[in-house]
Amino acid sequence: MKISGESTPEHLVYLFCLADKIPETGTETGKAGKDITYFLNNGLYAVTGIVASDDFCGENLKRNLNDFKWVEEKVRFHERVVEKMMASSTVIPFKFGSVFKTEESLKKMLDEYIDAFMEIFKKLEGKREWGIKIFCDRKAFARSIEKGGHCDRPEKEIDILSTGRAFLNRKRQDQLMSELVDVKINEARLEIYEVLMGHSTEVRISGLLPAEVTSRKEDMVFNAAFLVDNGMAGAFIDEVELFKDKYRGFEMECTGPWPPYNFCAIKEHESADSK
């Protein structure tokens, strides 16, 4: 986070989220900052804290972001504050590290984007974010396709062929099965997307993560966030459970409810002081 200007104050205002209702009484403290406070601006409550500028500026921030323990501690505290607010109000969560030189600079940003924030609050009211990740064991998925009659591997025919021809035919059959698996995965993804979207108001498709990130041997084949009305959450989860039974070889991870980070983006609004 770059703070512009000739000098940087000793402390910065850290923005956790915006809320549409008065936060619960009392403050919360943590190693990520001093007491959590709030102020009213244009009908919205900005939930803030105070952090040391040395932790969130320039080279010090770059160094801290490479410190796993520091990042985990601060991010967990950020999430805890946002989720506590979400329990009693609709929130627009800001990403970790959103800082401002002063409360006045924060208010300037809120004034600038107030219309956009109000629209987002209308969209988010009574809703939460749910995440769906799907991993595929291709061999298990291929076996389920064969059992369903989608592909006949003529093993008996291959067995009676000469060794050389049998080898070539098996390679061809394996290639055809791999292609069929790809087709069936795409069909399944489309079905899951359409059904779950029927229980949601918006969806955000994210990129597929490589194995070195997921630490799994199965391929990730689907990664999305759904904005779900609280009253539809039960039906949404029921559909996920049905898909778990339907698609052998798929492992579906359903997580939530989360603050709606994926559904509250506008133009750059992290800081009125940052570029």
N, C-alpha and C positions, 0 to 999 in steps of 0.2 A: 504494500500500500504506500504510494508516494504522496506525501503531504507537501503541497506547494507553498511558496512564500520564503521570505528571507530567513525566518527563524521558526523553530518548532517548539511549542510549549512543553513544559515538563510532563504534563498529563494530557490525555486526549479523552474525548467523549466517545464511548463505545456503544454502538446501536445494535441491540439484539433483535428487536422486532417492533412493529406497530400493532396496537390493539384497539378494538372498537369499544371496549368497556373498561371501567376502572379496574385496574389490577387488584388482586387480593391484597389485603392490608399486610403490612410488614415488609421487610427487606430480606434479601438473601445475600450471603457473602460467600466468597470462594477465592481460590488462589488466582483465578483469572482476572480479578479486579476487585474494587471496593464495593460497597453496598449498591444493590440494584435499586434504581429509582425510576420515576417516570414523570413526564410533564404533558399537559394537554396542549395540543396545537391543531387548530382547524377541526376540532371534533375528534381527533385521533390522539391516542396516548402513545408517546414514544417511550419505550422501555430501554433504559440506558444504564451504563456503568462508567467507571473511571479507570483507565489503564495507563501504565507508564508509556510515554512516547518512545522510550528506548526499546521497548519490546515490539512495537508495531510500526517502526519506521526504518527505511533504508536497509543498510547492510545488516543491522541487527535483526530485522525481521527475516531476511533471507537465511541468516544463520539459524534463527529459531525454528524456521519451517523445516530445516533439516534435522532437527532434534525431535525424534519420535515421542519421547516422554513429554516434552513441552507441548507439542501439538495435541497429543491425546488429552492431556489435562485441560488445556484451554478449550478445545472443541467440545469435550464432554460437558464442561460447565456451560458453554454457549447453548448446547442442545437442551440441557436441563432447564435453563431459564426459559427458553422458547416453549418447551413442552408444558412447563408449569403454567405459563400464560395461556396456552391453547386449551387447557382444561376448563377455563371459565370464559373464554372470549374467542372471537375470530381474530386471527393474527396474520400479518404479512411478515414472515421471517426474513431477516437479512442474513447474507452469508457471513461466515466467520471472518473477522478482521475488518468489519465496516467501522471506520473511525473518522472522527471529525475534530478539528482543532478546538472548537468551542461549541457551546450549546446554540449560540447564535448562528453559526454556520450550518448546524443541523437543521435549525428552524428554516433557514433560507432554502435548503433542499426540499423540505416538506412543503413549503409554500409553492415552490416551483412545480412540484409534481402532484399537488393535492388532488386534482381532478382524476388523474390516472390511479392514484391510490384508492380513491372512493369507488371507482369502477371495479377495481380488484376486490375490494371488500365485499361488494355486492355479489361478485362471482363466487367468492370463497365461503360465504356465510353458510353455516351448517354442513360443511364438507371437510373431508380429510383426504390426505394423499395415501395411496396404497401402492406398493411396489411389487411387480411380478418379474421374476427371473426364471428362465427355463433352461435347463441343461439336458443334453441328449447323449445317451449311451447308444451310439450308432449300431452296434452289434445287437443289443437288446431290441432296439427299434426295428431293425431288419428282421429279426426273428418274429416280432409281432406282426409285421407285414406279411410274412410267409404264412403264418398261421391263419391270417385273415383271408388268404386266397388271392392276394394281390399279385403274387409272383410265383410261378412254378419253376423251380430249379430242377431240370431233368437229370437228377443224379443217376438214375438207372441207365439212361441213355449214354451218359458220359462214361459210366463204368465199363461199358462194353466196347467203347472206342479204343483205338490204339493209344498207347501212352502219350505220344506227342500230341495227337488230336485232342485227347482228354484234357491235357494241360492247357491248350489254347482255348478250348470250350469253357473250362472252368474260369480262366481269366476273363473271358467275355461275359460269362454269367456274373462274375463278381463286379465287373464294370457296370453291367446293366442294373444290378442290385444297388450299387452305390448311387447311380443316377436316380433310381426309383426312390431311394431313401431321401435324397435331396428334394424330390418333388413332394413326397408325403410330409416332410418337415414343413415345407412352405405352405401346404394346404392346412396343416394343423395350426401353424402360426396365424394364418388368416382367420380360421374359425375361432380360435381363442381370442384374438383381437376383437372380432366383430361381436362375439357374445359378451365379453367383459365390457366392451364399450357401450353395450346396451344397458348396463347397470351403472354407467359413469356419465359425467358431463363433459370431461375432456381427457385426453391422453397425450403423453409425451413419450415418444420412442427414443431410447438412448442407444448409443453404440454398443456393440457386442464386445465384451472384455476378453482378453487373451488368458490362457491358462496361467501365465505367470502372475496375473493379477487375482484371478479367482481361486488359485491353488487347488483346482479340481482337474481330474483327468477327462471328464466329460466336456464336450463342446457347449459353450453358451450359444443358444439359438434364438433367444428372445430376452429383451431387457426394456421394460417400460414402466412408467408411472401413470396411475389413474387417479383422477379427482372424483371421489365418490361421496354422494350425499350420505350423511350418517344413517338415515333411514333405509338406505339400500345396501349398507355394508354387509348385512347378513346374507342377502341374496348373492352379492358379489363373491363372498367367501364360499358359499355353497357351490357356485359354478366352478370355482377353482378346484374344489374337492372332486367334482364330477369329472373334470378333465384329468385329474391325477389318476383316476380309475380307468379312464378311456384310453389314454396314451401310454402304453407300456414302453419303457425306455426313456420316457421323459421324467425329469425331476423338477417339479415346480416349487419355487420359493415365493411365498406370499408374505410380505412384511407390511406392518403398519398398525394402527394409523399414525401417520407422520405429519409434521407441519408441512404445508404445501409449497415447498421450496421450488418445485418445478412449474408452478402455475401462477407465479406472481412477478414475473420479469417485466420490466419496462426498459426504457433507455437507461444508460448508465446513471445509477442513482445511489451508488455506494457512499459517495462523499462529495459534498459541494466543493471540497478542497482538492480532490484528487483528479488526475487526468490520465 
